[in-house]
């Protein structure tokens, strides 16, 4: 029933239009390129050089050394110096600094009793009477900044006494697999594949079909023998290739610029990305049957894109989300794709290990295609 | 095959409360150009959409090329051509690319595609524009391309929805010549229009108003059967004359055409000129002459009955 020749005709027409539509063509290439650069360089979850203020009320040699070794961690940078905590508070409110370190007058005294100094085990009286050596006040509204400074809380001060570091035995030994240097790019770049594919695939397909309706071409098409499934297949195929080109750009450049490893096999990578591309395209088709014009299709794409960025595990860990949100996030193909692409690229997961996700993705696509075909009728009533 | 290409019996289509097409009976013979004449919103497009199987009738029957619609809509698509009101081929493709697309969509055998396109380019005088993007074609050229693409598969039945609303009179002339050539080759056409000169060229016409057929027949028949006489009035103060006559019994309509006022008087009045003269005795310098009715008069008198 389905005629390959008619599909080829639609496909050829679509390619001709794509070739002349410089903007879309440029978007296929430029979106992944620019976003990779932006996200790869810009997103950094390991905070460095947070601007903070220093209020040194002691002004002893010890307090100056303390400030120096705090700065030496590179987590913070003292950009302002104040005489009183009040001034520091104002500076935080005015967002000139994100936090302030207040070194109290009796810092030397506190210092001697601090367990962090590592002068052997403190005796019983010291244990009860010892107090923190200094005080951080932090603009806690940004949890990332706050936790970066909180990480300084138990900072060992052994260095100050010229004692060898690591005298303290940690409670746990931690070995970091797959990203031992804790570089954000390693996690971001594969995830970016999911975000960019979600955006471009849904937008391009929905816009491509809605455009036919907007420009009146659909009125002509429904009067020809071409079937709706033939129109859809013919329109989708060019974008499958566009999607693959984008994946190649992101992962290839990610590898070159950000040294993101590609540990998994290319076969598994191709299967996983193709599945996701087709799932996204089917979402695009559903959108196209609902949207009346290109603006609406754009709005609906954003509606799907935002949760795909924020809830899929691209930016924030999936495990941290409350149960109901996890259920919603599970309905997004991007969530499953994040798992799969990171699995293949970073952990060399095999297709068998990802069978559940793969089956889900196939199910989603079949459902989407069926919904779109049923909705997309050649009738007007 | 029978001589009747399209026939409908009490064809009705409602959209919610509104009846778009009301009990329409049509019979369109092969080799005819059949026109639907009516104002915007009179049900022309809805009727055509039911005839092509895009809309399901609320009630009534439609037979097209011997098959019942809308069940046979898909198989019939390759025997039907439909030219949309607004240019609906791709503006970002060239003339040749669009024709090629149409040829492939309609399943024209691969080896004859090239020859057919050349033939159409020649017939429709598009040879100089083959590689031009359709977005940059003039309205007339676009119209020619639309027609060429619509007839690429040599349809037996052609629907044209207000085909020449956007082109100049010269192009309209040649366009109609081409339609008659196609009829000569055996095609039947259904044309919707609200232009009198276009309607006048049809073999047969149906005047539609509010979804119902008000009159049908050949333009000649319609003019001969007009239930009114036409009187033209020449002279000064025509606007005042018009207001004087509007609403008077037996005066069906008045319309100013340049320096003349065209008045339709009901046929039941034996002396239309005398009657008008009596009505206008306060005016001086008026010349009244009886005229042959034209299609517009038919249209006006057919569509005004609704209000009465």
Interface residues (C-beta under 8 A of the other chain):
Chain A: X3 X5 X6 X8 X9 X10 X12 X13 X16 X17 X20 X21 X215 X216 X217 X218 X219 X220 X221 X222 X223 X224 X225 X226 X378 X379 X380 X381
Chain B: X49 X52 X53 X54 X55 X56 X70 X74 X77 X78 X80 X81 X82 X84 X86 X87 X88 X89 X90 X91 X92 X93 X97 X101 X102 X104 X105 X106 X107 X133
